Amino acid sequence: MEEVAVDKKYLDYIDNFIEQITPLLPKDVNKLQQSYLVSNIKYSTILLASSMETDPIFKSLVFERQCLFIRIMGEWSFHKEIDLFRSGIPAKHWRNVMQKIWYTVWEVMYACIQNSAPDDVLLSIIERYVNRTYNYAIEDLKQSNIIDEAIEEKAKEQSNIEIMAQEYREKIQKRKNKKIIYYALLFVLISVLVSVSVIYFKIYGVIGILVAMIIYNIFMYERKR
């Protein structure tokens, strides 16, 4: 793999990005695939960083903005590489598919910067064109008799980004369910305590509960400050 020299600030950002994203690798990605994926993420993002230094359009962006585009390239490299791992496509053809995706991402970014496209438009267009390029590349492999219809169909069904999004939604829902159960139990407990206090201690019980609630609210307020 050819070496491309770029400023250290880009290399530091890319290394930090890889450190963040590596723990998110699915369990079905083996060590060899992980090494291959990291290598390709580094390669594609360094190539883009090189454009940031040399191309007038990319060079016109502030560093923080450049980093956003580098991150987008890295994230799509991450997701589509995993899709290829699961696709059934022979490993020797993965790189060819990824090169088409990298070029597509670069072209879309370039056009969006030229036209001052908002971030939500940029992200939407990149997703659409990346998926289109991925499917076209798979169809090319099928037309070249490198893969059969079964593998073509399996490869097109892959979407690691959607799998991760679904897992995230499920995690959020589990947290919400836990909160609902917690507050329901808390409500029952408080209701029982209030009932017992009122029945056995009458007015003193009510006063005690009010004082306890005031102290609790003061405590929570101080913690948030």
C-alpha positions, 0 to 999 in steps of 0.5 A: 500500500502506497504511503502518502505524506500528510501533516501530523494534525491529520494523522493524529485526528485519523488515529484518534478516530480509529481508536474511537471506532474500533471498539464498535466492530461487530463480534463476527469480524475476526482479527484478520478482517479487523486489521484489514479494515483499519488499514483501509480506513487509514488509507482512504482517510489519509488520501482525503487528508492529502486532498485537504492539503493540495486541492483548492476546494478542500483547502479552503475549509477550516481544519475542523470542517476538514475533519468532519469530511475525513470522519465521514469518509472513515465511517463509510469505509467502516460500514461498507467494509463490514458489509463486504465481510458478510457479503460472501464476495471473495476477499480479493475483490473487496478492495476494488469495491471499496475504491469505487466507494471512496471515489464516490464519497470524494466526488460527492463531498467535492460537489457539495462543498462547491455548492455550499450544501448544508450538512443534512443534504451532504449526508443524505446524498452521500448515503444514497450515492454510496449505496448506489455505487456499492450495488453497482459494483456488486452487479458488475461482479455478477455480470463478470461471473465472479459471483452468482445470484445468491451472493449478489442478493446476499451482498445487497441485503447487507447494511451494517449502518442500519444494524447499528442504528437498530441496536442503538434504538433498542438500547435506548428503548431498554433504558426507557423501559428501565426508567418506567419500571423504576418510577413505577416501583418508586411511586408504589413505594412512596404511596405505601409510605404516605398511606402508612404515615397518614394512618399511624401518625396522622398530621405528624406523618404528613408534616414528616413527608413534606419535610423529607420531600423538601430536603430531597429537592434541596439535595437534588438541586445542589447536586445539579449546580 
